[in-house]
């Protein structure tokens, strides 16, 4: 989790463009280009990411880092899905990793959650036997969730803009309407149109081909 924030945070603090390999015409490229020109807000995000990464690496402050990490990584994840970015799987797994870390420290954060708390004395809490099923159950859930994220993302969208024109065009071979797919790629990467407008054109081209 920390390694996911250190490179991107350092780039922002040094005032460099985020080297995502995306052109400015890509839906996410539009966002990153605009973000780059927000001046000190861009730097502020970078500083926040580096501070959070540092907090995560220190055991005593790991929980604070996880709490601060969650709203940022959730925002990045939703953004990735909104623009159909190829990194949706990675960002989803990072959100899940963050949730697992928060669940691990549930006993420390449950007091600020709007749930009814069951009072128990410290002696009773210490005498509770630890379940040997936890490691198996935990890693089983991790494996199942990872597999689910990969499979669901594979079939979530019938078309994605890809990270480049070549990547987008290469995906058209397996599309139900290759011509409409190529027009979509051109709309995104050459014309620089918004994603929703290119999707409208794509759906119209598909419907026109179906009605022939």
Backbone as a printed PyTorch tensor [residue, N CA C, xyz], in Angstrom:
tensor([[[  0.8200,  -1.2020,   0.0000],
         [  0.0000,   0.0000,   0.0000],
         [  0.8590,   1.2590,   0.0000]],

        [[  1.9100,   1.2450,   0.8360],
         [  2.7930,   2.4100,   0.9050],
         [  3.5300,   2.6070,  -0.4140]],

        [[  3.9840,   1.5140,  -1.0180],
         [  4.7060,   1.6090,  -2.2860],
         [  3.8350,   2.1650,  -3.4060]],

        [[  2.5150,   2.0200,  -3.2800],
         [  1.6210,   2.5760,  -4.2830],
         [  1.5450,   4.0940,  -4.2170]],

        [[  1.8570,   4.6750,  -3.0460],
         [  1.7540,   6.1220,  -2.8650],
         [  3.0890,   6.8460,  -2.9690]],

        [[  4.1900,   6.1600,  -2.6650],
         [  5.4930,   6.8470,  -2.6350],
         [  5.9000,   7.4060,  -4.0060]],

        [[  5.8810,   6.6120,  -5.0940],
         [  6.3000,   7.1680,  -6.3960],
         [  5.3890,   8.3000,  -6.8770]],

        [[  4.0640,   8.0890,  -6.7890],
         [  3.1350,   9.1200,  -7.2700],
         [  3.2060,  10.3720,  -6.4080]],

        [[  3.4040,  10.2110,  -5.0970],
         [  3.5260,  11.3710,  -4.2220],
         [  4.7990,  12.1540,  -4.4980]],

        [[  5.8980,  11.4430,  -4.7310],
         [  7.1820,  12.1000,  -5.0060],
         [  7.1200,  12.9130,  -6.2940]],

        [[  6.4710,  12.3530,  -7.3170],
         [  6.3300,  13.0600,  -8.5960],
         [  5.5850,  14.3730,  -8.4030]],

        [[  4.5340,  14.3460,  -7.6030],
         [  3.7270,  15.5590,  -7.3820],
         [  4.5060,  16.5960,  -6.5750]],

        [[  5.2290,  16.1470,  -5.5710],
         [  5.9970,  17.0810,  -4.7420],
         [  7.0880,  17.7680,  -5.5400]],

        [[  7.7050,  17.0500,  -6.4680],
         [  8.7670,  17.6300,  -7.2920],
         [  8.2250,  18.4610,  -8.4560]],

        [[  6.8950,  18.4920,  -8.6100],
         [  6.2890,  19.3270,  -9.6450],
         [  6.3250,  18.7320, -11.0300]],

        [[  6.5780,  17.4370, -11.1310],
         [  6.6130,  16.7860, -12.4360],
         [  5.2290,  16.2490, -12.7970]],

        [[  4.9920,  16.0660, -14.0980],
         [  3.7510,  15.4320, -14.5480],
         [  3.7730,  13.9660, -14.1440]],

        [[  2.5890,  13.4420, -13.8230],
         [  2.4810,  12.0380, -13.4610],
         [  2.6870,  11.1940, -14.7110]],

        [[  3.7690,  10.4050, -14.7340],
         [  4.1180,   9.6290, -15.9250],
         [  3.2730,   8.3610, -16.0020]],

        [[  2.0410,   8.5250, -16.4470],
         [  1.1130,   7.3930, -16.5230],
         [  1.1400,   6.7050, -17.8810]],

        [[  1.8450,   7.3110, -18.8470],
         [  1.8660,   6.7560, -20.1910],
         [  0.6090,   7.0680, -20.9740]],

        [[ -0.2190,   7.9340, -20.4500],
         [ -1.4780,   8.2940, -21.1070],
         [ -1.3170,   9.6200, -21.8430]],

        [[ -1.9610,   9.7140, -22.9980],
         [ -1.9700,  10.9870, -23.7190],
         [ -3.0000,  11.9100, -23.0760]],

        [[ -2.8960,  13.1870, -23.3810],
         [ -3.8420,  14.1610, -22.8270],
         [ -5.2490,  13.9260, -23.3560]],

        [[ -5.3890,  13.1720, -24.4530],
         [ -6.7120,  12.9060, -25.0270],
         [ -7.4440,  11.7660, -24.3150]],

        [[ -6.7220,  10.9690, -23.5550],
         [ -7.3540,   9.8800, -22.8170],
         [ -8.2530,  10.4660, -21.7270]],

        [[ -9.3990,   9.8310, -21.4090],
         [-10.2770,  10.3650, -20.3560],
         [ -9.5530,  10.6240, -19.0410]],

        [[ -8.6880,   9.6880, -18.6280],
         [ -7.9190,   9.9150, -17.4070],
         [ -6.8130,  10.9240, -17.6500]],

        [[ -6.2970,  10.9910, -18.8960],
         [ -5.2940,  11.9870, -19.2420],
         [ -5.8320,  13.3980, -19.0930]],

        [[ -7.1100,  13.6000, -19.4500],
         [ -7.7520,  14.9050, -19.2530],
         [ -7.6800,  15.3110, -17.7880]],

        [[ -8.0240,  14.3630, -16.9240],
         [ -8.0620,  14.6300, -15.4770],
         [ -6.6640,  14.9410, -14.9410]],

        [[ -5.6900,  14.1110, -15.3120],
         [ -4.3320,  14.2930, -14.8020],
         [ -3.7120,  15.5990, -15.2930]],

        [[ -4.0280,  15.9700, -16.5330],
         [ -3.5010,  17.2240, -17.0790],
         [ -4.0790,  18.4200, -16.3290]],

        [[ -5.3860,  18.3650, -16.0600],
         [ -6.0240,  19.4520, -15.3070],
         [ -5.4920,  19.5050, -13.8780]],

        [[ -5.2900,  18.3170, -13.2860],
         [ -4.7830,  18.2600, -11.9130],
         [ -3.3780,  18.8560, -11.8190]],

        [[ -2.5840,  18.6350, -12.8400],
         [ -1.2070,  19.1440, -12.8550],
         [ -1.1770,  20.6740, -12.7750]],

        [[ -2.1750,  21.3260, -13.3510],
         [ -2.2160,  22.7920, -13.3970],
         [ -2.9340,  23.4100, -12.1960]],

        [[ -3.2180,  22.6140, -11.1670],
         [ -3.8580,  23.1780,  -9.9640],
         [ -2.8280,  23.7310,  -8.9790]],

        [[ -1.5650,  23.7810,  -9.4140],
         [ -0.4700,  24.3830,  -8.6370],
         [ -0.2990,  23.7090,  -7.2670]],

        [[ -0.4460,  24.4690,  -6.1540],
         [ -0.1000,  23.9220,  -4.8430],
         [ -1.0720,  22.8300,  -4.3760]],

        [[ -2.2570,  22.7500,  -4.9890],
         [ -3.1550,  21.6340,  -4.6530],
         [ -2.5320,  20.3180,  -5.1110]],

        [[ -1.8950,  20.3600,  -6.2610],
         [ -1.1900,  19.1960,  -6.8050],
         [ -0.0640,  18.7740,  -5.8510]],

        [[  0.6650,  19.7690,  -5.3540],
         [  1.7370,  19.4920,  -4.3940],
         [  1.1810,  18.9650,  -3.0830]],

        [[  0.0640,  19.5260,  -2.6470],
         [ -0.5740,  19.1040,  -1.3980],
         [ -0.9480,  17.6210,  -1.4490]],

        [[ -1.4750,  17.1690,  -2.5790],
         [ -1.8340,  15.7620,  -2.7240],
         [ -0.5780,  14.8920,  -2.6100]],

        [[  0.5040,  15.3360,  -3.2440],
         [  1.7540,  14.5880,  -3.1830],
         [  2.3000,  14.4820,  -1.7700]],

        [[  2.2900,  15.6030,  -1.0430],
         [  2.7580,  15.6020,   0.3430],
         [  1.8930,  14.6650,   1.1880]],

        [[  0.5760,  14.7260,   0.9810],
         [ -0.3400,  13.8580,   1.7300],
         [ -0.0390,  12.3950,   1.4690]],

        [[  0.2150,  12.0410,   0.2160],
         [  0.5020,  10.6480,  -0.1150],
         [  1.8030,  10.1770,   0.5350]],

        [[  2.8280,  11.0280,   0.5520],
         [  4.0940,  10.6470,   1.1750],
         [  3.9550,  10.5110,   2.6850]],

        [[  3.2100,  11.4080,   3.3040],
         [  2.9910,  11.3330,   4.7560],
         [  2.2260,  10.0660,   5.1160]],

        [[  1.1840,   9.7640,   4.3450],
         [  0.3850,   8.5600,   4.5990],
         [  1.2210,   7.3000,   4.4180]],

        [[  2.0550,   7.2800,   3.3830],
         [  2.9330,   6.1270,   3.1580],
         [  3.8820,   5.9310,   4.3350]],

        [[  4.4210,   7.0320,   4.8620],
         [  5.3190,   6.9580,   6.0170],
         [  4.5790,   6.4360,   7.2450]],

        [[  3.3630,   6.9090,   7.4610],
         [  2.5640,   6.4530,   8.6080],
         [  2.2750,   4.9610,   8.5180]],

        [[  2.0320,   4.4750,   7.3020],
         [  1.7410,   3.0510,   7.1170],
         [  2.9490,   2.1750,   7.4370]],

        [[  4.1460,   2.6960,   7.2170],
         [  5.3670,   1.9120,   7.4220],
         [  5.7990,   1.8540,   8.8800]],

        [[  5.2310,   2.7150,   9.7160],
         [  5.5600,   2.7260,  11.1430],
         [  4.4580,   1.9960,  11.8980]],

        [[  4.7600,   0.8940,  12.5660],
         [  3.7140,   0.1030,  13.2420],
         [  2.8220,   0.9230,  14.1730]],

        [[  3.3990,   1.8430,  14.9210],
         [  2.6190,   2.6140,  15.8920],
         [  1.6010,   3.5290,  15.2080]],

        [[  1.8870,   3.9760,  13.9820],
         [  0.9930,   4.9170,  13.2940],
         [  0.2930,   4.2830,  12.0900]],

        [[  0.4150,   2.9470,  11.9310],
         [ -0.1520,   2.2760,  10.7570],
         [ -1.6630,   2.4560,  10.6680]],

        [[ -2.3530,   2.4030,  11.8010],
         [ -3.8140,   2.5670,  11.7810],
         [ -4.2000,   3.9610,  11.3100]],

        [[ -3.5170,   4.9830,  11.8120],
         [ -3.7880,   6.3520,  11.3630],
         [ -3.5470,   6.4700,   9.8670]],

        [[ -2.4740,   5.8590,   9.3780],
         [ -2.1920,   5.8730,   7.9490],
         [ -3.2750,   5.1840,   7.1510]],

        [[ -3.7860,   4.0510,   7.6600],
         [ -4.8530,   3.3170,   6.9650],
         [ -6.1370,   4.1280,   6.9080]],

        [[ -6.4420,   4.8540,   7.9880],
         [ -7.6520,   5.6890,   8.0170],
         [ -7.5440,   6.8430,   7.0230]],

        [[ -6.3710,   7.4280,   6.9030],
         [ -6.1700,   8.5330,   5.9630],
         [ -6.0760,   8.0190,   4.5290]],

        [[ -5.5730,   6.8040,   4.3790],
         [ -5.3870,   6.1960,   3.0570],
         [ -6.7120,   5.9010,   2.3750]],

        [[ -7.7000,   5.4740,   3.1770],
         [ -8.9520,   4.9570,   2.6080],
         [ -9.6900,   5.9510,   1.7110]],

        [[ -9.9880,   7.1900,   2.1460],
         [-10.7350,   8.0950,   1.2570],
         [ -9.9940,   8.4220,  -0.0330]],

        [[ -8.6540,   8.4570,   0.0160],
         [ -7.8830,   8.7740,  -1.1830],
         [ -7.9130,   7.6190,  -2.1710]],

        [[ -7.6680,   6.3990,  -1.6870],
         [ -7.6220,   5.2580,  -2.5980],
         [ -9.0230,   4.9260,  -3.1070]],

        [[-10.0490,   5.1670,  -2.3000],
         [-11.4220,   4.9460,  -2.7650],
         [-11.7640,   5.9160,  -3.8910]],

        [[-11.3360,   7.1690,  -3.7520],
         [-11.5530,   8.1670,  -4.7950],
         [-10.8390,   7.7720,  -6.0840]],

        [[ -9.5800,   7.2840,  -5.9540],
         [ -8.8140,   6.8560,  -7.1310],
         [ -9.4890,   5.6680,  -7.8030]],

        [[-10.0070,   4.7420,  -7.0030],
         [-10.6640,   3.5470,  -7.5350],
         [-11.9230,   3.9100,  -8.3220]],

        [[-12.7520,   4.7720,  -7.7470],
         [-13.9840,   5.1930,  -8.4280],
         [-13.6490,   5.9530,  -9.7140]],

        [[-12.6050,   6.7790,  -9.6580],
         [-12.1570,   7.4920, -10.8510],
         [-11.7440,   6.5200, -11.9470]],

        [[-11.0040,   5.4720, -11.5750],
         [-10.5440,   4.4790, -12.5540],
         [-11.7180,   3.7950, -13.2370]],

        [[-12.7510,   3.4680, -12.4700],
         [-13.9350,   2.8290, -13.0620],
         [-14.7200,   3.8170, -13.9180]],

        [[-14.7940,   5.0690, -13.4810],
         [-15.5740,   6.0720, -14.2120],
         [-15.0230,   6.3230, -15.6080]],

        [[-13.6910,   6.2700, -15.7500],
         [-13.0680,   6.5310, -17.0610],
         [-12.6540,   5.2350, -17.7580]],

        [[-13.0440,   4.0810, -17.1760],
         [-12.7340,   2.7680, -17.7430],
         [-11.2360,   2.5640, -17.9310]],

        [[-10.4810,   2.9990, -16.9450],
         [ -9.0270,   2.8790, -16.9840],
         [ -8.6240,   1.4150, -16.8220]],

        [[ -7.5080,   1.0400, -17.4490],
         [ -7.0440,  -0.3480, -17.3830],
         [ -6.5760,  -0.7480, -15.9860]],

        [[ -6.3280,   0.2350, -15.1270],
         [ -5.8420,  -0.0690, -13.7770],
         [ -6.9210,  -0.2960, -12.7460]],

        [[ -8.1520,  -0.5850, -13.1900],
         [ -9.2470,  -0.7790, -12.2340],
         [ -8.9840,  -1.9530, -11.2930]],

        [[ -8.3540,  -3.0110, -11.8010],
         [ -8.0920,  -4.1870, -10.9640],
         [ -7.1330,  -3.8330,  -9.8280]],

        [[ -6.0660,  -3.1150, -10.1660],
         [ -5.0630,  -2.7650,  -9.1640],
         [ -5.6530,  -1.8590,  -8.0890]],

        [[ -6.3970,  -0.8360,  -8.5090],
         [ -6.9700,   0.0950,  -7.5330],
         [ -8.0020,  -0.5980,  -6.6540]],

        [[ -8.7580,  -1.5430,  -7.2340],
         [ -9.7350,  -2.2930,  -6.4350],
         [ -9.0360,  -3.1380,  -5.3860]],

        [[ -7.9510,  -3.7920,  -5.7620],
         [ -7.1900,  -4.6120,  -4.8120],
         [ -6.5620,  -3.7480,  -3.7220]],

        [[ -6.1800,  -2.5230,  -4.0710],
         [ -5.6250,  -1.6160,  -3.0630],
         [ -6.7030,  -1.1920,  -2.0730]],

        [[ -7.9150,  -0.9690,  -2.5560],
         [ -9.0360,  -0.6530,  -1.6580],
         [ -9.3100,  -1.8280,  -0.7230]],

        [[ -9.3090,  -3.0350,  -1.2700],
         [ -9.5580,  -4.2250,  -0.4540],
         [ -8.4510,  -4.4180,   0.5880]],

        [[ -7.2060,  -4.1700,   0.1810],
         [ -6.0930,  -4.2800,   1.1260],
         [ -6.2650,  -3.2860,   2.2720]],

        [[ -6.6990,  -2.0950,   1.9370],
         [ -6.9540,  -1.0620,   2.9460],
         [ -8.0680,  -1.4970,   3.8950]],

        [[ -9.1360,  -2.0740,   3.3410],
         [-10.2510,  -2.5500,   4.1660],
         [ -9.8130,  -3.6900,   5.0810]],

        [[ -8.9760,  -4.5880,   4.5660],
         [ -8.4700,  -5.6770,   5.3980],
         [ -7.6700,  -5.1290,   6.5760]],

        [[ -6.8730,  -4.0960,   6.3150],
         [ -6.0660,  -3.5030,   7.3740],
         [ -6.9530,  -2.8360,   8.4220]],

        [[ -8.0190,  -2.1720,   7.9730],
         [ -8.9540,  -1.5400,   8.9060],
         [ -9.7070,  -2.5940,   9.7200]],

        [[-10.0780,  -3.6990,   9.0700],
         [-10.7580,  -4.7770,   9.7890],
         [ -9.8390,  -5.4050,  10.8270]],

        [[ -8.5370,  -5.4750,  10.5080],
         [ -7.5660,  -6.0280,  11.4340],
         [ -7.5410,  -5.2210,  12.7420]],

        [[ -7.7210,  -3.9050,  12.6200],
         [ -7.7170,  -3.0190,  13.7940],
         [ -9.1290,  -2.6280,  14.2150]],

        [[-10.0910,  -3.4940,  13.9160],
         [-11.4980,  -3.1750,  14.2380],
         [-11.6850,  -2.8880,  15.7180]],

        [[-11.0120,  -3.6230,  16.5830],
         [-11.1670,  -3.4230,  18.0250],
         [-10.7160,  -2.0420,  18.4740]],

        [[ -9.8990,  -1.3950,  17.6750],
         [ -9.4190,  -0.0570,  18.0270],
         [-10.2920,   1.0480,  17.4510]],

        [[-10.9990,   0.7640,  16.3610],
         [-11.8030,   1.8180,  15.7310],
         [-13.3010,   1.6290,  15.9380]],

        [[-13.6980,   0.5100,  16.5430],
         [-15.1310,   0.2330,  16.6780],
         [-15.8490,   1.2540,  17.5530]],

        [[-15.1040,   1.9270,  18.4310],
         [-15.7340,   2.8710,  19.3480],
         [-16.1980,   4.1520,  18.6680]],

        [[-15.6960,   4.4330,  17.4620],
         [-16.1450,   5.6300,  16.7480],
         [-17.1950,   5.2840,  15.6930]],

        [[-17.5330,   4.0000,  15.5700],
         [-18.5320,   3.5710,  14.6050],
         [-19.9210,   3.6060,  15.2430]],

        [[-20.9650,   3.8830,  14.4510],
         [-22.3240,   4.0220,  15.0080],
         [-22.9970,   2.6740,  15.2720]],

        [[-22.3020,   1.7830,  15.9630],
         [-22.8580,   0.4830,  16.3040],
         [-22.9500,   0.3500,  17.8190]],

        [[-23.8870,  -0.4640,  18.2500],
         [-24.0450,  -0.7090,  19.6800],
         [-22.8580,  -1.5230,  20.1670]],

        [[-22.2260,  -1.0550,  21.2350],
         [-21.0500,  -1.7130,  21.7710],
         [-21.4260,  -2.6130,  22.9420]],

        [[-20.8590,  -3.8070,  22.9680],
         [-21.0630,  -4.7330,  24.0790],
         [-19.9170,  -4.5570,  25.0620]],

        [[-20.2600,  -4.1810,  26.2790],
         [-19.2290,  -3.9440,  27.2730],
         [-18.7100,  -5.2640,  27.8300]],

        [[-17.4040,  -5.3690,  27.9480],
         [-16.7940,  -6.5390,  28.5600],
         [-15.5370,  -6.1030,  29.2840]],

        [[-15.2680,  -6.7420,  30.4100],
         [-14.0970,  -6.3470,  31.1820],
         [-12.8300,  -6.8600,  30.4990]],

        [[-11.7210,  -6.2450,  30.8510],
         [-10.4640,  -6.5970,  30.2240],
         [-10.0470,  -8.0300,  30.4560]],

        [[-10.3910,  -8.5680,  31.6360],
         [ -9.9960,  -9.9480,  31.9530],
         [-10.6980, -10.9320,  31.0260]],

        [[-12.0120, -10.7060,  30.7750],
         [-12.7740, -11.5960,  29.9000],
         [-12.2510, -11.5420,  28.4750]],

        [[-11.8720, -10.3430,  28.0440],
         [-11.3670, -10.1930,  26.6910],
         [-10.0490, -10.9500,  26.5040]],

        [[ -9.2070, -10.9300,  27.5790],
         [ -7.9230, -11.6240,  27.4830],
         [ -8.0830, -13.1370,  27.5220]],

        [[ -9.1570, -13.6230,  28.2040],
         [ -9.3500, -15.0580,  28.3590],
         [ -9.9800, -15.7130,  27.1460]],

        [[-10.4590, -14.9220,  26.1840],
         [-11.0820, -15.4900,  24.9900],
         [-10.0550, -16.2790,  24.1890]],

        [[-10.3440, -17.5300,  23.8730],
         [ -9.3750, -18.3170,  23.0750],
         [ -9.3230, -17.8190,  21.6410]],

        [[ -8.1270, -17.8020,  21.0780],
         [ -7.9560, -17.3640,  19.6960],
         [ -8.3400, -18.4890,  18.7460]],

        [[ -9.1100, -18.1510,  17.7280],
         [ -9.5600, -19.1500,  16.7660],
         [ -8.4350, -19.5070,  15.8060]],

        [[ -8.2120, -20.8080,  15.6260],
         [ -7.1950, -21.2690,  14.6880],
         [ -7.6950, -21.2360,  13.2530]],

        [[ -8.9860, -20.9640,  13.0840],
         [ -9.5520, -20.9220,  11.7450],
         [ -9.2720, -19.5950,  11.0450]],

        [[ -8.8760, -18.5900,  11.8180],
         [ -8.7450, -17.2420,  11.2450],
         [ -7.7680, -17.1690,  10.0790]],

        [[ -6.5180, -17.6720,  10.2240],
         [ -5.5770, -17.5420,   9.0860],
         [ -6.1060, -18.1790,   7.8080]],

        [[ -6.6770, -19.3800,   7.9220],
         [ -7.2050, -20.0700,   6.7440],
         [ -8.3730, -19.3000,   6.1420]],

        [[ -9.2700, -18.8300,   7.0150],
         [-10.4280, -18.0730,   6.5380],
         [-10.0060, -16.7590,   5.9070]],

        [[ -9.0450, -16.0880,   6.5260],
         [ -8.5740, -14.7950,   6.0350],
         [ -7.9550, -14.9230,   4.6440]],

        [[ -7.0000, -15.8350,   4.5140],
         [ -6.3150, -15.9740,   3.2350],
         [ -7.2320, -16.5850,   2.1710]],

        [[ -8.2040, -17.3800,   2.5990],
         [ -9.2000, -17.8900,   1.6530],
         [-10.0460, -16.7690,   1.0830]],

        [[-10.4440, -15.8250,   1.9550],
         [-11.2320, -14.6670,   1.5040],
         [-10.4010, -13.7680,   0.5930]],

        [[ -9.1220, -13.5810,   0.9270],
         [ -8.2320, -12.7580,   0.0980],
         [ -8.1240, -13.3500,  -1.3020]],

        [[ -7.9090, -14.6550,  -1.3690],
         [ -7.7870, -15.3210,  -2.6640],
         [ -9.0830, -15.2180,  -3.4570]],

        [[-10.2240, -15.4420,  -2.7850],
         [-11.5230, -15.3920,  -3.4610],
         [-11.8310, -13.9920,  -3.9780]],

        [[-11.5430, -12.9750,  -3.1670],
         [-11.8150, -11.6070,  -3.5800],
         [-10.9040, -11.1890,  -4.7230]],

        [[ -9.6430, -11.5880,  -4.6870],
         [ -8.7100, -11.2580,  -5.7680],
         [ -9.1700, -11.8780,  -7.0830]],

        [[ -9.5700, -13.1520,  -7.0240],
         [-10.0610, -13.8370,  -8.2270],
         [-11.3320, -13.1690,  -8.7480]],

        [[-12.2220, -12.7770,  -7.8280],
         [-13.4790, -12.1440,  -8.2280],
         [-13.2240, -10.8070,  -8.9220]],

        [[-12.2860, -10.0180,  -8.3900],
         [-11.9610,  -8.7200,  -8.9950],
         [-11.4300,  -8.9070, -10.4100]],

        [[-10.5420,  -9.8710, -10.6030],
         [ -9.9590, -10.1130, -11.9190],
         [-11.0150, -10.5620, -12.9180]],

        [[-11.8710, -11.5090, -12.5060],
         [-12.8880, -12.0560, -13.4080],
         [-13.9570, -11.0170, -13.7330]],

        [[-14.4480, -10.3120, -12.7170],
         [-15.5110,  -9.3190, -12.9350],
         [-15.0340,  -8.2060, -13.8540]],

        [[-13.7830,  -7.7380, -13.6270],
         [-13.2560,  -6.6620, -14.4700],
         [-13.0580,  -7.1020, -15.9150]],

        [[-12.8590,  -8.3940, -16.1100],
         [-12.6640,  -8.9130, -17.4620],
         [-13.9230,  -8.7470, -18.3050]],

        [[-15.0970,  -8.8350, -17.6540],
         [-16.3660,  -8.8020, -18.3870],
         [-17.2240,  -7.5820, -18.0340]],

        [[-16.6460,  -6.6430, -17.2760],
         [-17.4390,  -5.4990, -16.8110],
         [-17.8500,  -4.5750, -17.9480]],

        [[-16.9280,  -4.2950, -18.8690],
         [-17.2110,  -3.3970, -19.9890],
         [-16.9650,  -4.1280, -21.3030]],

        [[-17.7920,  -3.8350, -22.2960],
         [-17.5560,  -4.4530, -23.6090],
         [-16.5070,  -3.6960, -24.3960]],

        [[-16.1620,  -2.4800, -23.9360],
         [-15.1060,  -1.7080, -24.6060],
         [-14.4610,  -0.7630, -23.6060]],

        [[-13.1460,  -0.6300, -23.7470],
         [-12.3580,   0.2970, -22.9220],
         [-11.4800,   1.1400, -23.8490]],

        [[-11.1250,   2.3560, -23.4360],
         [-10.2810,   3.1880, -24.2950],
         [ -8.8300,   2.7320, -24.3640]],

        [[ -8.4110,   1.8470, -23.4450],
         [ -7.0030,   1.4450, -23.4430],
         [ -6.1110,   2.5920, -23.0270]],

        [[ -4.8500,   2.3240, -22.8400],
         [ -3.9130,   3.3710, -22.4440],
         [ -3.3330,   4.1300, -23.6310]],

        [[ -3.5270,   3.6020, -24.8280],
         [ -3.0240,   4.2510, -26.0390],
         [ -3.9090,   3.8530, -27.2170]],

        [[ -3.7200,   4.5290, -28.3490],
         [ -4.5050,   4.2090, -29.5470],
         [ -4.2240,   2.7790, -30.0070]],

        [[ -2.9650,   2.3790, -29.9550],
         [ -2.5980,   1.0230, -30.3930],
         [ -3.2450,  -0.0190, -29.4940]],

        [[ -3.1890,   0.1960, -28.1850],
         [ -3.7860,  -0.7570, -27.2390],
         [ -5.2930,  -0.8430, -27.4360]],

        [[ -5.9220,   0.3060, -27.6620],
         [ -7.3690,   0.3330, -27.8900],
         [ -7.7180,  -0.4040, -29.1790]],

        [[ -6.9790,  -0.1210, -30.2440],
         [ -7.2460,  -0.7490, -31.5440],
         [ -6.9910,  -2.2540, -31.5100]],

        [[ -5.9800,  -2.6860, -30.7570],
         [ -5.6900,  -4.1180, -30.6550],
         [ -6.8330,  -4.8860, -30.0010]],

        [[ -7.5720,  -4.2100, -29.1370],
         [ -8.6960,  -4.8580, -28.4690],
         [ -9.9220,  -4.9870, -29.3470]],

        [[ -9.9090,  -4.3330, -30.4980],
         [-11.0740,  -4.3670, -31.3910],
         [-11.2270,  -5.6990, -32.1080]],

        [[-10.1550,  -6.4690, -32.1600],
         [-10.2200,  -7.7550, -32.8560],
         [-11.2290,  -8.6910, -32.1960]],

        [[-11.3440,  -8.6170, -30.8900],
         [-12.2810,  -9.4790, -30.1870],
         [-13.6200,  -8.8220, -29.9260]],

        [[-13.8280,  -7.6320, -30.4570],
         [-15.0890,  -6.9240, -30.2540],
         [-16.1480,  -7.4330, -31.2230]],

        [[-17.4160,  -7.3530, -30.8100],
         [-18.5100,  -7.8240, -31.6660],
         [-18.6730,  -6.9680, -32.9110]],

        [[-18.1960,  -5.7100, -32.8540],
         [-18.2710,  -4.8120, -34.0040],
         [-16.9400,  -4.0720, -34.1270]],

        [[-15.9460,  -4.6730, -34.7900],
         [-14.6080,  -4.0750, -34.8760],
         [-14.5990,  -2.6680, -35.4640]],

        [[-15.4510,  -2.4100, -36.4550],
         [-15.4700,  -1.0940, -37.0840],
         [-15.9270,  -0.0230, -36.0970]],

        [[-16.9910,  -0.3310, -35.3490],
         [-17.4820,   0.6200, -34.3470],
         [-16.4380,   0.8330, -33.2580]],

        [[-15.7110,  -0.2270, -32.9430],
         [-14.6620,  -0.1480, -31.9240],
         [-13.5360,   0.7690, -32.3860]],

        [[-13.1270,   0.6360, -33.6430],
         [-12.0630,   1.4890, -34.1760],
         [-12.4920,   2.9480, -34.2200]],

        [[-13.7640,   3.1960, -34.5220],
         [-14.2840,   4.5660, -34.5050],
         [-14.2480,   5.1300, -33.0870]],

        [[-14.5400,   4.2700, -32.1070],
         [-14.4780,   4.6840, -30.7010],
         [-13.0420,   5.0670, -30.3270]],

        [[-12.0810,   4.2440, -30.7380],
         [-10.6700,   4.5260, -30.4430],
         [-10.2170,   5.8370, -31.0690]],

        [[-10.6470,   6.0690, -32.2930],
         [-10.3130,   7.3170, -32.9780],
         [-10.9380,   8.5060, -32.2720]],

        [[-12.1710,   8.3230, -31.8170],
         [-12.8920,   9.3920, -31.1060],
         [-12.1590,   9.7890, -29.8330]],

        [[-11.6340,   8.7890, -29.1160],
         [-10.9400,   9.0400, -27.8540],
         [ -9.5450,   9.6010, -28.0800]],

        [[ -8.7180,   8.8820, -28.8110],
         [ -7.2880,   9.1680, -28.8600],
         [ -6.8770,  10.1890, -29.9180]],

        [[ -7.6190,  10.2820, -31.0140],
         [ -7.2650,  11.2520, -32.0590],
         [ -8.0770,  12.5420, -31.9470]],

        [[ -9.3780,  12.3830, -31.7130],
         [-10.2410,  13.5630, -31.6410],
         [-10.3010,  14.1740, -30.2420]],

        [[ -9.9700,  13.3770, -29.2240],
         [ -9.9620,  13.8920, -27.8520],
         [-11.3340,  14.2180, -27.3080]],

        [[-12.3590,  13.5260, -27.7720],
         [-13.7210,  13.7680, -27.2990],
         [-13.9350,  13.1330, -25.9220]],

        [[-14.9230,  13.6240, -25.1470],
         [-15.2210,  13.0290, -23.8390],
         [-15.6640,  11.5720, -23.9800]],

        [[-15.4410,  10.7970, -22.9380],
         [-15.7490,   9.3750, -22.9650],
         [-17.2210,   9.1130, -23.2630]],

        [[-18.1190,   9.8690, -22.6130],
         [-19.5550,   9.6020, -22.8090],
         [-19.9870,   9.8670, -24.2480]],

        [[-19.3870,  10.8860, -24.8770],
         [-19.7280,  11.1930, -26.2690],
         [-19.2520,  10.0850, -27.1990]],

        [[-18.0540,   9.5700, -26.9510],
         [-17.5240,   8.4770, -27.7800],
         [-18.3220,   7.1890, -27.5720]],

        [[-18.7920,   6.9710, -26.3520],
         [-19.6180,   5.7890, -26.0800],
         [-20.9560,   5.8900, -26.8000]],

        [[-21.5200,   7.0930, -26.8810],
         [-22.7790,   7.2990, -27.6140],
         [-22.5720,   6.9760, -29.0920]],

        [[-21.4690,   7.4650, -29.6500],
         [-21.1540,   7.1730, -31.0570],
         [-20.9700,   5.6720, -31.2670]],

        [[-20.2830,   5.0410, -30.3410],
         [-20.0180,   3.6040, -30.4290],
         [-21.3200,   2.8070, -30.4010]],

        [[-22.1980,   3.1370, -29.4770],
         [-23.4780,   2.4190, -29.3590],
         [-24.3680,   2.6440, -30.5840]],

        [[-24.3180,   3.8490, -31.1420],
         [-25.0940,   4.1400, -32.3420],
         [-24.5650,   3.3360, -33.5270]],

        [[-23.2450,   3.2370, -33.6390],
         [-22.6350,   2.4720, -34.7280],
         [-22.9780,   0.9960, -34.5980]],

        [[-23.0060,   0.4880, -33.3760],
         [-23.3600,  -0.9060, -33.1390],
         [-24.8140,  -1.1570, -33.5040]],

        [[-25.6950,  -0.2380, -33.0850],
         [-27.1150,  -0.3970, -33.3610],
         [-27.3870,  -0.3190, -34.8720]],

        [[-26.6880,   0.5870, -35.5540],
         [-26.8480,   0.7220, -37.0000],
         [-26.4180,  -0.5570, -37.7310]],

        [[-25.3130,  -1.1470, -37.2600],
         [-24.8220,  -2.3880, -37.8910],
         [-25.7790,  -3.5450, -37.6110]],

        [[-26.3960,  -3.5660, -36.4530],
         [-27.3210,  -4.6380, -36.0820],
         [-28.6060,  -4.5710, -36.8870]],

        [[-29.0650,  -3.3370, -37.2050],
         [-30.3280,  -3.1490, -37.9110],
         [-30.2070,  -3.3710, -39.4180]],

        [[-28.9930,  -3.5530, -39.8950],
         [-28.8220,  -3.7520, -41.3410],
         [-29.3200,  -5.1330, -41.7630]]])
